[in-house]
Amino acid sequence: MSGALNAPRIRIPRSARAGEVIEIRTLIEHPMETGLRQDGSRAVPRDMLTRMVVRMNGEVLLAADLRNGTAANPFHVFFVRMERSSAFEFTWTDERGRSARAEARVSVA
């Protein structure tokens, strides 16, 4: 991969009730190559995501360090109790300093 990372996919409800627990799903397409796999006689170059950070209203909600054991195309599911309308920001970073971002908003009635 060169340049920017692929655009992530986020599944998050647009609205929720106060106190409701919502499910958030994220997926980013990335090969997560460890540098240990061979393609014929040639080693496939290392290409790994290193971090995923989710912010809710600017505060870190979830931060995950991704390592060699992380599958290709990492898929994460987590739950959040919604008390007020909130803006979410999702960021993935790889070893080369490339990053991908996504944003979403959940309105609480």
MODELLER restraints for C-alpha pairs under 7 A, 6 or more apart:
rsr = mdl.restraints
at = mdl.atoms
rsr.add(forms.Gaussian(group=physical.xy_distance, feature=features.Distance(at['CA:4:A'], at['CA:98:A']), mean=5.92, stdev=0.5))
rsr.add(forms.Gaussian(group=physical.xy_distance, feature=features.Distance(at['CA:4:A'], at['CA:99:A']), mean=6.61, stdev=0.5))
rsr.add(forms.Gaussian(group=physical.xy_distance, feature=features.Distance(at['CA:5:A'], at['CA:98:A']), mean=6.47, stdev=0.5))
rsr.add(forms.Gaussian(group=physical.xy_distance, feature=features.Distance(at['CA:5:A'], at['CA:99:A']), mean=6.03, stdev=0.5))
rsr.add(forms.Gaussian(group=physical.xy_distance, feature=features.Distance(at['CA:5:A'], at['CA:100:A']), mean=5.56, stdev=0.5))
rsr.add(forms.Gaussian(group=physical.xy_distance, feature=features.Distance(at['CA:6:A'], at['CA:28:A']), mean=6.89, stdev=0.5))
rsr.add(forms.Gaussian(group=physical.xy_distance, feature=features.Distance(at['CA:6:A'], at['CA:29:A']), mean=6.17, stdev=0.5))
rsr.add(forms.Gaussian(group=physical.xy_distance, feature=features.Distance(at['CA:6:A'], at['CA:100:A']), mean=6.93, stdev=0.5))
rsr.add(forms.Gaussian(group=physical.xy_distance, feature=features.Distance(at['CA:7:A'], at['CA:28:A']), mean=6.81, stdev=0.5))
rsr.add(forms.Gaussian(group=physical.xy_distance, feature=features.Distance(at['CA:7:A'], at['CA:100:A']), mean=6.32, stdev=0.5))
rsr.add(forms.Gaussian(group=physical.xy_distance, feature=features.Distance(at['CA:8:A'], at['CA:27:A']), mean=5.74, stdev=0.5))
rsr.add(forms.Gaussian(group=physical.xy_distance, feature=features.Distance(at['CA:8:A'], at['CA:28:A']), mean=4.39, stdev=0.5))
rsr.add(forms.Gaussian(group=physical.xy_distance, feature=features.Distance(at['CA:8:A'], at['CA:29:A']), mean=6.99, stdev=0.5))
rsr.add(forms.Gaussian(group=physical.xy_distance, feature=features.Distance(at['CA:8:A'], at['CA:100:A']), mean=6.97, stdev=0.5))
rsr.add(forms.Gaussian(group=physical.xy_distance, feature=features.Distance(at['CA:8:A'], at['CA:102:A']), mean=6.69, stdev=0.5))
rsr.add(forms.Gaussian(group=physical.xy_distance, feature=features.Distance(at['CA:9:A'], at['CA:26:A']), mean=5.73, stdev=0.5))
rsr.add(forms.Gaussian(group=physical.xy_distance, feature=features.Distance(at['CA:9:A'], at['CA:27:A']), mean=5.15, stdev=0.5))
rsr.add(forms.Gaussian(group=physical.xy_distance, feature=features.Distance(at['CA:9:A'], at['CA:28:A']), mean=6.23, stdev=0.5))
rsr.add(forms.Gaussian(group=physical.xy_distance, feature=features.Distance(at['CA:10:A'], at['CA:25:A']), mean=5.74, stdev=0.5))
rsr.add(forms.Gaussian(group=physical.xy_distance, feature=features.Distance(at['CA:10:A'], at['CA:26:A']), mean=4.62, stdev=0.5))
rsr.add(forms.Gaussian(group=physical.xy_distance, feature=features.Distance(at['CA:10:A'], at['CA:27:A']), mean=6.57, stdev=0.5))
rsr.add(forms.Gaussian(group=physical.xy_distance, feature=features.Distance(at['CA:11:A'], at['CA:24:A']), mean=5.82, stdev=0.5))
rsr.add(forms.Gaussian(group=physical.xy_distance, feature=features.Distance(at['CA:11:A'], at['CA:25:A']), mean=5.02, stdev=0.5))
rsr.add(forms.Gaussian(group=physical.xy_distance, feature=features.Distance(at['CA:11:A'], at['CA:26:A']), mean=6.46, stdev=0.5))
rsr.add(forms.Gaussian(group=physical.xy_distance, feature=features.Distance(at['CA:12:A'], at['CA:23:A']), mean=6.68, stdev=0.5))
rsr.add(forms.Gaussian(group=physical.xy_distance, feature=features.Distance(at['CA:12:A'], at['CA:24:A']), mean=4.95, stdev=0.5))
rsr.add(forms.Gaussian(group=physical.xy_distance, feature=features.Distance(at['CA:12:A'], at['CA:25:A']), mean=6.69, stdev=0.5))
rsr.add(forms.Gaussian(group=physical.xy_distance, feature=features.Distance(at['CA:13:A'], at['CA:106:A']), mean=6.46, stdev=0.5))
rsr.add(forms.Gaussian(group=physical.xy_distance, feature=features.Distance(at['CA:14:A'], at['CA:105:A']), mean=6.44, stdev=0.5))
rsr.add(forms.Gaussian(group=physical.xy_distance, feature=features.Distance(at['CA:14:A'], at['CA:106:A']), mean=4.70, stdev=0.5))
rsr.add(forms.Gaussian(group=physical.xy_distance, feature=features.Distance(at['CA:14:A'], at['CA:107:A']), mean=6.23, stdev=0.5))
rsr.add(forms.Gaussian(group=physical.xy_distance, feature=features.Distance(at['CA:15:A'], at['CA:106:A']), mean=4.99, stdev=0.5))
rsr.add(forms.Gaussian(group=physical.xy_distance, feature=features.Distance(at['CA:15:A'], at['CA:107:A']), mean=4.55, stdev=0.5))
rsr.add(forms.Gaussian(group=physical.xy_distance, feature=features.Distance(at['CA:15:A'], at['CA:108:A']), mean=5.71, stdev=0.5))
rsr.add(forms.Gaussian(group=physical.xy_distance, feature=features.Distance(at['CA:16:A'], at['CA:106:A']), mean=6.91, stdev=0.5))
rsr.add(forms.Gaussian(group=physical.xy_distance, feature=features.Distance(at['CA:16:A'], at['CA:107:A']), mean=6.32, stdev=0.5))
rsr.add(forms.Gaussian(group=physical.xy_distance, feature=features.Distance(at['CA:16:A'], at['CA:108:A']), mean=4.98, stdev=0.5))
rsr.add(forms.Gaussian(group=physical.xy_distance, feature=features.Distance(at['CA:16:A'], at['CA:109:A']), mean=6.66, stdev=0.5))
rsr.add(forms.Gaussian(group=physical.xy_distance, feature=features.Distance(at['CA:17:A'], at['CA:108:A']), mean=5.33, stdev=0.5))
rsr.add(forms.Gaussian(group=physical.xy_distance, feature=features.Distance(at['CA:17:A'], at['CA:109:A']), mean=5.39, stdev=0.5))
rsr.add(forms.Gaussian(group=physical.xy_distance, feature=features.Distance(at['CA:18:A'], at['CA:82:A']), mean=5.86, stdev=0.5))
rsr.add(forms.Gaussian(group=physical.xy_distance, feature=features.Distance(at['CA:18:A'], at['CA:83:A']), mean=4.81, stdev=0.5))
rsr.add(forms.Gaussian(group=physical.xy_distance, feature=features.Distance(at['CA:18:A'], at['CA:84:A']), mean=6.44, stdev=0.5))
rsr.add(forms.Gaussian(group=physical.xy_distance, feature=features.Distance(at['CA:18:A'], at['CA:108:A']), mean=5.87, stdev=0.5))
rsr.add(forms.Gaussian(group=physical.xy_distance, feature=features.Distance(at['CA:18:A'], at['CA:109:A']), mean=6.43, stdev=0.5))
rsr.add(forms.Gaussian(group=physical.xy_distance, feature=features.Distance(at['CA:19:A'], at['CA:81:A']), mean=5.86, stdev=0.5))
rsr.add(forms.Gaussian(group=physical.xy_distance, feature=features.Distance(at['CA:19:A'], at['CA:82:A']), mean=5.34, stdev=0.5))
rsr.add(forms.Gaussian(group=physical.xy_distance, feature=features.Distance(at['CA:19:A'], at['CA:83:A']), mean=5.22, stdev=0.5))
rsr.add(forms.Gaussian(group=physical.xy_distance, feature=features.Distance(at['CA:20:A'], at['CA:81:A']), mean=5.56, stdev=0.5))
rsr.add(forms.Gaussian(group=physical.xy_distance, feature=features.Distance(at['CA:20:A'], at['CA:82:A']), mean=5.58, stdev=0.5))
rsr.add(forms.Gaussian(group=physical.xy_distance, feature=features.Distance(at['CA:21:A'], at['CA:79:A']), mean=6.34, stdev=0.5))
rsr.add(forms.Gaussian(group=physical.xy_distance, feature=features.Distance(at['CA:21:A'], at['CA:80:A']), mean=5.34, stdev=0.5))
rsr.add(forms.Gaussian(group=physical.xy_distance, feature=features.Distance(at['CA:21:A'], at['CA:81:A']), mean=4.11, stdev=0.5))
rsr.add(forms.Gaussian(group=physical.xy_distance, feature=features.Distance(at['CA:21:A'], at['CA:82:A']), mean=6.12, stdev=0.5))
rsr.add(forms.Gaussian(group=physical.xy_distance, feature=features.Distance(at['CA:22:A'], at['CA:79:A']), mean=5.51, stdev=0.5))
rsr.add(forms.Gaussian(group=physical.xy_distance, feature=features.Distance(at['CA:22:A'], at['CA:80:A']), mean=5.41, stdev=0.5))
rsr.add(forms.Gaussian(group=physical.xy_distance, feature=features.Distance(at['CA:22:A'], at['CA:81:A']), mean=6.30, stdev=0.5))
rsr.add(forms.Gaussian(group=physical.xy_distance, feature=features.Distance(at['CA:23:A'], at['CA:77:A']), mean=6.98, stdev=0.5))
rsr.add(forms.Gaussian(group=physical.xy_distance, feature=features.Distance(at['CA:23:A'], at['CA:78:A']), mean=5.91, stdev=0.5))
rsr.add(forms.Gaussian(group=physical.xy_distance, feature=features.Distance(at['CA:23:A'], at['CA:79:A']), mean=4.60, stdev=0.5))
rsr.add(forms.Gaussian(group=physical.xy_distance, feature=features.Distance(at['CA:23:A'], at['CA:80:A']), mean=6.69, stdev=0.5))
rsr.add(forms.Gaussian(group=physical.xy_distance, feature=features.Distance(at['CA:24:A'], at['CA:77:A']), mean=5.67, stdev=0.5))
rsr.add(forms.Gaussian(group=physical.xy_distance, feature=features.Distance(at['CA:24:A'], at['CA:78:A']), mean=5.45, stdev=0.5))
rsr.add(forms.Gaussian(group=physical.xy_distance, feature=features.Distance(at['CA:24:A'], at['CA:79:A']), mean=6.01, stdev=0.5))
rsr.add(forms.Gaussian(group=physical.xy_distance, feature=features.Distance(at['CA:25:A'], at['CA:76:A']), mean=5.74, stdev=0.5))
rsr.add(forms.Gaussian(group=physical.xy_distance, feature=features.Distance(at['CA:25:A'], at['CA:77:A']), mean=4.51, stdev=0.5))
rsr.add(forms.Gaussian(group=physical.xy_distance, feature=features.Distance(at['CA:25:A'], at['CA:78:A']), mean=6.74, stdev=0.5))
rsr.add(forms.Gaussian(group=physical.xy_distance, feature=features.Distance(at['CA:26:A'], at['CA:75:A']), mean=5.59, stdev=0.5))
rsr.add(forms.Gaussian(group=physical.xy_distance, feature=features.Distance(at['CA:26:A'], at['CA:76:A']), mean=5.22, stdev=0.5))
rsr.add(forms.Gaussian(group=physical.xy_distance, feature=features.Distance(at['CA:26:A'], at['CA:77:A']), mean=6.50, stdev=0.5))
rsr.add(forms.Gaussian(group=physical.xy_distance, feature=features.Distance(at['CA:27:A'], at['CA:73:A']), mean=6.57, stdev=0.5))
rsr.add(forms.Gaussian(group=physical.xy_distance, feature=features.Distance(at['CA:27:A'], at['CA:74:A']), mean=5.79, stdev=0.5))
rsr.add(forms.Gaussian(group=physical.xy_distance, feature=features.Distance(at['CA:27:A'], at['CA:75:A']), mean=4.48, stdev=0.5))
rsr.add(forms.Gaussian(group=physical.xy_distance, feature=features.Distance(at['CA:27:A'], at['CA:76:A']), mean=6.61, stdev=0.5))
rsr.add(forms.Gaussian(group=physical.xy_distance, feature=features.Distance(at['CA:28:A'], at['CA:73:A']), mean=5.40, stdev=0.5))
rsr.add(forms.Gaussian(group=physical.xy_distance, feature=features.Distance(at['CA:28:A'], at['CA:74:A']), mean=5.90, stdev=0.5))
rsr.add(forms.Gaussian(group=physical.xy_distance, feature=features.Distance(at['CA:28:A'], at['CA:75:A']), mean=6.93, stdev=0.5))
rsr.add(forms.Gaussian(group=physical.xy_distance, feature=features.Distance(at['CA:29:A'], at['CA:73:A']), mean=4.29, stdev=0.5))
rsr.add(forms.Gaussian(group=physical.xy_distance, feature=features.Distance(at['CA:30:A'], at['CA:72:A']), mean=5.75, stdev=0.5))
rsr.add(forms.Gaussian(group=physical.xy_distance, feature=features.Distance(at['CA:30:A'], at['CA:73:A']), mean=4.80, stdev=0.5))
rsr.add(forms.Gaussian(group=physical.xy_distance, feature=features.Distance(at['CA:31:A'], at['CA:72:A']), mean=4.78, stdev=0.5))
rsr.add(forms.Gaussian(group=physical.xy_distance, feature=features.Distance(at['CA:31:A'], at['CA:73:A']), mean=6.32, stdev=0.5))
rsr.add(forms.Gaussian(group=physical.xy_distance, feature=features.Distance(at['CA:32:A'], at['CA:47:A']), mean=5.67, stdev=0.5))
rsr.add(forms.Gaussian(group=physical.xy_distance, feature=features.Distance(at['CA:32:A'], at['CA:48:A']), mean=4.57, stdev=0.5))
rsr.add(forms.Gaussian(group=physical.xy_distance, feature=features.Distance(at['CA:32:A'], at['CA:49:A']), mean=6.52, stdev=0.5))
rsr.add(forms.Gaussian(group=physical.xy_distance, feature=features.Distance(at['CA:32:A'], at['CA:71:A']), mean=6.64, stdev=0.5))
rsr.add(forms.Gaussian(group=physical.xy_distance, feature=features.Distance(at['CA:32:A'], at['CA:72:A']), mean=4.92, stdev=0.5))
rsr.add(forms.Gaussian(group=physical.xy_distance, feature=features.Distance(at['CA:33:A'], at['CA:45:A']), mean=6.92, stdev=0.5))
rsr.add(forms.Gaussian(group=physical.xy_distance, feature=features.Distance(at['CA:33:A'], at['CA:46:A']), mean=5.06, stdev=0.5))
rsr.add(forms.Gaussian(group=physical.xy_distance, feature=features.Distance(at['CA:33:A'], at['CA:47:A']), mean=4.89, stdev=0.5))
rsr.add(forms.Gaussian(group=physical.xy_distance, feature=features.Distance(at['CA:33:A'], at['CA:48:A']), mean=5.88, stdev=0.5))
rsr.add(forms.Gaussian(group=physical.xy_distance, feature=features.Distance(at['CA:34:A'], at['CA:46:A']), mean=4.87, stdev=0.5))
rsr.add(forms.Gaussian(group=physical.xy_distance, feature=features.Distance(at['CA:34:A'], at['CA:47:A']), mean=6.51, stdev=0.5))
rsr.add(forms.Gaussian(group=physical.xy_distance, feature=features.Distance(at['CA:34:A'], at['CA:48:A']), mean=6.69, stdev=0.5))
rsr.add(forms.Gaussian(group=physical.xy_distance, feature=features.Distance(at['CA:34:A'], at['CA:68:A']), mean=6.02, stdev=0.5))
rsr.add(forms.Gaussian(group=physical.xy_distance, feature=features.Distance(at['CA:35:A'], at['CA:43:A']), mean=6.47, stdev=0.5))
rsr.add(forms.Gaussian(group=physical.xy_distance, feature=features.Distance(at['CA:35:A'], at['CA:44:A']), mean=5.49, stdev=0.5))
rsr.add(forms.Gaussian(group=physical.xy_distance, feature=features.Distance(at['CA:35:A'], at['CA:45:A']), mean=4.86, stdev=0.5))
rsr.add(forms.Gaussian(group=physical.xy_distance, feature=features.Distance(at['CA:35:A'], at['CA:46:A']), mean=3.89, stdev=0.5))
rsr.add(forms.Gaussian(group=physical.xy_distance, feature=features.Distance(at['CA:36:A'], at['CA:43:A']), mean=6.61, stdev=0.5))
rsr.add(forms.Gaussian(group=physical.xy_distance, feature=features.Distance(at['CA:37:A'], at['CA:43:A']), mean=5.86, stdev=0.5))
rsr.add(forms.Gaussian(group=physical.xy_distance, feature=features.Distance(at['CA:37:A'], at['CA:44:A']), mean=5.74, stdev=0.5))
rsr.add(forms.Gaussian(group=physical.xy_distance, feature=features.Distance(at['CA:38:A'], at['CA:44:A']), mean=5.72, stdev=0.5))
rsr.add(forms.Gaussian(group=physical.xy_distance, feature=features.Distance(at['CA:48:A'], at['CA:94:A']), mean=5.73, stdev=0.5))
rsr.add(forms.Gaussian(group=physical.xy_distance, feature=features.Distance(at['CA:48:A'], at['CA:95:A']), mean=6.04, stdev=0.5))
rsr.add(forms.Gaussian(group=physical.xy_distance, feature=features.Distance(at['CA:49:A'], at['CA:66:A']), mean=6.27, stdev=0.5))
rsr.add(forms.Gaussian(group=physical.xy_distance, feature=features.Distance(at['CA:49:A'], at['CA:93:A']), mean=5.77, stdev=0.5))
rsr.add(forms.Gaussian(group=physical.xy_distance, feature=features.Distance(at['CA:49:A'], at['CA:94:A']), mean=3.88, stdev=0.5))
rsr.add(forms.Gaussian(group=physical.xy_distance, feature=features.Distance(at['CA:49:A'], at['CA:95:A']), mean=6.21, stdev=0.5))
rsr.add(forms.Gaussian(group=physical.xy_distance, feature=features.Distance(at['CA:50:A'], at['CA:65:A']), mean=5.70, stdev=0.5))
rsr.add(forms.Gaussian(group=physical.xy_distance, feature=features.Distance(at['CA:50:A'], at['CA:66:A']), mean=4.71, stdev=0.5))
rsr.add(forms.Gaussian(group=physical.xy_distance, feature=features.Distance(at['CA:50:A'], at['CA:67:A']), mean=6.46, stdev=0.5))
rsr.add(forms.Gaussian(group=physical.xy_distance, feature=features.Distance(at['CA:50:A'], at['CA:93:A']), mean=5.87, stdev=0.5))
rsr.add(forms.Gaussian(group=physical.xy_distance, feature=features.Distance(at['CA:50:A'], at['CA:94:A']), mean=4.98, stdev=0.5))
rsr.add(forms.Gaussian(group=physical.xy_distance, feature=features.Distance(at['CA:50:A'], at['CA:95:A']), mean=6.03, stdev=0.5))
rsr.add(forms.Gaussian(group=physical.xy_distance, feature=features.Distance(at['CA:51:A'], at['CA:64:A']), mean=5.65, stdev=0.5))
rsr.add(forms.Gaussian(group=physical.xy_distance, feature=features.Distance(at['CA:51:A'], at['CA:65:A']), mean=4.60, stdev=0.5))
rsr.add(forms.Gaussian(group=physical.xy_distance, feature=features.Distance(at['CA:51:A'], at['CA:66:A']), mean=5.44, stdev=0.5))
rsr.add(forms.Gaussian(group=physical.xy_distance, feature=features.Distance(at['CA:51:A'], at['CA:92:A']), mean=5.65, stdev=0.5))
rsr.add(forms.Gaussian(group=physical.xy_distance, feature=features.Distance(at['CA:51:A'], at['CA:93:A']), mean=5.30, stdev=0.5))
rsr.add(forms.Gaussian(group=physical.xy_distance, feature=features.Distance(at['CA:51:A'], at['CA:94:A']), mean=6.86, stdev=0.5))
rsr.add(forms.Gaussian(group=physical.xy_distance, feature=features.Distance(at['CA:52:A'], at['CA:63:A']), mean=5.78, stdev=0.5))
rsr.add(forms.Gaussian(group=physical.xy_distance, feature=features.Distance(at['CA:52:A'], at['CA:64:A']), mean=5.18, stdev=0.5))
rsr.add(forms.Gaussian(group=physical.xy_distance, feature=features.Distance(at['CA:52:A'], at['CA:65:A']), mean=6.62, stdev=0.5))
rsr.add(forms.Gaussian(group=physical.xy_distance, feature=features.Distance(at['CA:52:A'], at['CA:91:A']), mean=5.65, stdev=0.5))
rsr.add(forms.Gaussian(group=physical.xy_distance, feature=features.Distance(at['CA:52:A'], at['CA:92:A']), mean=4.46, stdev=0.5))
rsr.add(forms.Gaussian(group=physical.xy_distance, feature=features.Distance(at['CA:52:A'], at['CA:93:A']), mean=6.60, stdev=0.5))
rsr.add(forms.Gaussian(group=physical.xy_distance, feature=features.Distance(at['CA:53:A'], at['CA:62:A']), mean=5.74, stdev=0.5))
rsr.add(forms.Gaussian(group=physical.xy_distance, feature=features.Distance(at['CA:53:A'], at['CA:63:A']), mean=4.40, stdev=0.5))
rsr.add(forms.Gaussian(group=physical.xy_distance, feature=features.Distance(at['CA:53:A'], at['CA:64:A']), mean=6.40, stdev=0.5))
rsr.add(forms.Gaussian(group=physical.xy_distance, feature=features.Distance(at['CA:53:A'], at['CA:90:A']), mean=5.89, stdev=0.5))
rsr.add(forms.Gaussian(group=physical.xy_distance, feature=features.Distance(at['CA:53:A'], at['CA:91:A']), mean=5.24, stdev=0.5))
rsr.add(forms.Gaussian(group=physical.xy_distance, feature=features.Distance(at['CA:53:A'], at['CA:92:A']), mean=6.56, stdev=0.5))
rsr.add(forms.Gaussian(group=physical.xy_distance, feature=features.Distance(at['CA:54:A'], at['CA:60:A']), mean=5.99, stdev=0.5))
rsr.add(forms.Gaussian(group=physical.xy_distance, feature=features.Distance(at['CA:54:A'], at['CA:61:A']), mean=5.53, stdev=0.5))
rsr.add(forms.Gaussian(group=physical.xy_distance, feature=features.Distance(at['CA:54:A'], at['CA:62:A']), mean=5.06, stdev=0.5))
rsr.add(forms.Gaussian(group=physical.xy_distance, feature=features.Distance(at['CA:54:A'], at['CA:63:A']), mean=6.36, stdev=0.5))
rsr.add(forms.Gaussian(group=physical.xy_distance, feature=features.Distance(at['CA:54:A'], at['CA:88:A']), mean=6.94, stdev=0.5))
rsr.add(forms.Gaussian(group=physical.xy_distance, feature=features.Distance(at['CA:54:A'], at['CA:89:A']), mean=5.68, stdev=0.5))
rsr.add(forms.Gaussian(group=physical.xy_distance, feature=features.Distance(at['CA:54:A'], at['CA:90:A']), mean=4.58, stdev=0.5))
rsr.add(forms.Gaussian(group=physical.xy_distance, feature=features.Distance(at['CA:54:A'], at['CA:91:A']), mean=6.48, stdev=0.5))
rsr.add(forms.Gaussian(group=physical.xy_distance, feature=features.Distance(at['CA:55:A'], at['CA:61:A']), mean=5.09, stdev=0.5))
rsr.add(forms.Gaussian(group=physical.xy_distance, feature=features.Distance(at['CA:55:A'], at['CA:62:A']), mean=6.95, stdev=0.5))
rsr.add(forms.Gaussian(group=physical.xy_distance, feature=features.Distance(at['CA:55:A'], at['CA:88:A']), mean=5.55, stdev=0.5))
rsr.add(forms.Gaussian(group=physical.xy_distance, feature=features.Distance(at['CA:55:A'], at['CA:89:A']), mean=5.08, stdev=0.5))
rsr.add(forms.Gaussian(group=physical.xy_distance, feature=features.Distance(at['CA:55:A'], at['CA:90:A']), mean=6.52, stdev=0.5))
rsr.add(forms.Gaussian(group=physical.xy_distance, feature=features.Distance(at['CA:56:A'], at['CA:86:A']), mean=6.41, stdev=0.5))
rsr.add(forms.Gaussian(group=physical.xy_distance, feature=features.Distance(at['CA:56:A'], at['CA:87:A']), mean=5.70, stdev=0.5))
rsr.add(forms.Gaussian(group=physical.xy_distance, feature=features.Distance(at['CA:56:A'], at['CA:88:A']), mean=4.60, stdev=0.5))
rsr.add(forms.Gaussian(group=physical.xy_distance, feature=features.Distance(at['CA:56:A'], at['CA:89:A']), mean=6.60, stdev=0.5))
rsr.add(forms.Gaussian(group=physical.xy_distance, feature=features.Distance(at['CA:57:A'], at['CA:86:A']), mean=5.79, stdev=0.5))
rsr.add(forms.Gaussian(group=physical.xy_distance, feature=features.Distance(at['CA:57:A'], at['CA:87:A']), mean=5.14, stdev=0.5))
rsr.add(forms.Gaussian(group=physical.xy_distance, feature=features.Distance(at['CA:57:A'], at['CA:88:A']), mean=6.33, stdev=0.5))
rsr.add(forms.Gaussian(group=physical.xy_distance, feature=features.Distance(at['CA:84:A'], at['CA:108:A']), mean=5.29, stdev=0.5))
rsr.add(forms.Gaussian(group=physical.xy_distance, feature=features.Distance(at['CA:85:A'], at['CA:106:A']), mean=5.59, stdev=0.5))
rsr.add(forms.Gaussian(group=physical.xy_distance, feature=features.Distance(at['CA:85:A'], at['CA:107:A']), mean=4.33, stdev=0.5))
rsr.add(forms.Gaussian(group=physical.xy_distance, feature=features.Distance(at['CA:85:A'], at['CA:108:A']), mean=4.62, stdev=0.5))
rsr.add(forms.Gaussian(group=physical.xy_distance, feature=features.Distance(at['CA:86:A'], at['CA:105:A']), mean=5.79, stdev=0.5))
rsr.add(forms.Gaussian(group=physical.xy_distance, feature=features.Distance(at['CA:86:A'], at['CA:106:A']), mean=5.43, stdev=0.5))
rsr.add(forms.Gaussian(group=physical.xy_distance, feature=features.Distance(at['CA:86:A'], at['CA:107:A']), mean=6.57, stdev=0.5))
rsr.add(forms.Gaussian(group=physical.xy_distance, feature=features.Distance(at['CA:87:A'], at['CA:104:A']), mean=5.98, stdev=0.5))
rsr.add(forms.Gaussian(group=physical.xy_distance, feature=features.Distance(at['CA:87:A'], at['CA:105:A']), mean=4.45, stdev=0.5))
rsr.add(forms.Gaussian(group=physical.xy_distance, feature=features.Distance(at['CA:87:A'], at['CA:106:A']), mean=6.53, stdev=0.5))
rsr.add(forms.Gaussian(group=physical.xy_distance, feature=features.Distance(at['CA:88:A'], at['CA:103:A']), mean=5.59, stdev=0.5))
rsr.add(forms.Gaussian(group=physical.xy_distance, feature=features.Distance(at['CA:88:A'], at['CA:104:A']), mean=5.15, stdev=0.5))
rsr.add(forms.Gaussian(group=physical.xy_distance, feature=features.Distance(at['CA:88:A'], at['CA:105:A']), mean=5.92, stdev=0.5))
rsr.add(forms.Gaussian(group=physical.xy_distance, feature=features.Distance(at['CA:89:A'], at['CA:102:A']), mean=5.93, stdev=0.5))
rsr.add(forms.Gaussian(group=physical.xy_distance, feature=features.Distance(at['CA:89:A'], at['CA:103:A']), mean=4.57, stdev=0.5))
rsr.add(forms.Gaussian(group=physical.xy_distance, feature=features.Distance(at['CA:89:A'], at['CA:104:A']), mean=6.65, stdev=0.5))
rsr.add(forms.Gaussian(group=physical.xy_distance, feature=features.Distance(at['CA:90:A'], at['CA:101:A']), mean=5.51, stdev=0.5))
rsr.add(forms.Gaussian(group=physical.xy_distance, feature=features.Distance(at['CA:90:A'], at['CA:102:A']), mean=5.14, stdev=0.5))
rsr.add(forms.Gaussian(group=physical.xy_distance, feature=features.Distance(at['CA:90:A'], at['CA:103:A']), mean=6.19, stdev=0.5))
rsr.add(forms.Gaussian(group=physical.xy_distance, feature=features.Distance(at['CA:91:A'], at['CA:99:A']), mean=6.81, stdev=0.5))
rsr.add(forms.Gaussian(group=physical.xy_distance, feature=features.Distance(at['CA:91:A'], at['CA:100:A']), mean=5.70, stdev=0.5))
rsr.add(forms.Gaussian(group=physical.xy_distance, feature=features.Distance(at['CA:91:A'], at['CA:101:A']), mean=4.58, stdev=0.5))
rsr.add(forms.Gaussian(group=physical.xy_distance, feature=features.Distance(at['CA:91:A'], at['CA:102:A']), mean=6.73, stdev=0.5))
rsr.add(forms.Gaussian(group=physical.xy_distance, feature=features.Distance(at['CA:92:A'], at['CA:99:A']), mean=5.40, stdev=0.5))
rsr.add(forms.Gaussian(group=physical.xy_distance, feature=features.Distance(at['CA:92:A'], at['CA:100:A']), mean=5.30, stdev=0.5))
rsr.add(forms.Gaussian(group=physical.xy_distance, feature=features.Distance(at['CA:92:A'], at['CA:101:A']), mean=6.64, stdev=0.5))
rsr.add(forms.Gaussian(group=physical.xy_distance, feature=features.Distance(at['CA:93:A'], at['CA:99:A']), mean=4.35, stdev=0.5))
rsr.add(forms.Gaussian(group=physical.xy_distance, feature=features.Distance(at['CA:93:A'], at['CA:100:A']), mean=6.74, stdev=0.5))
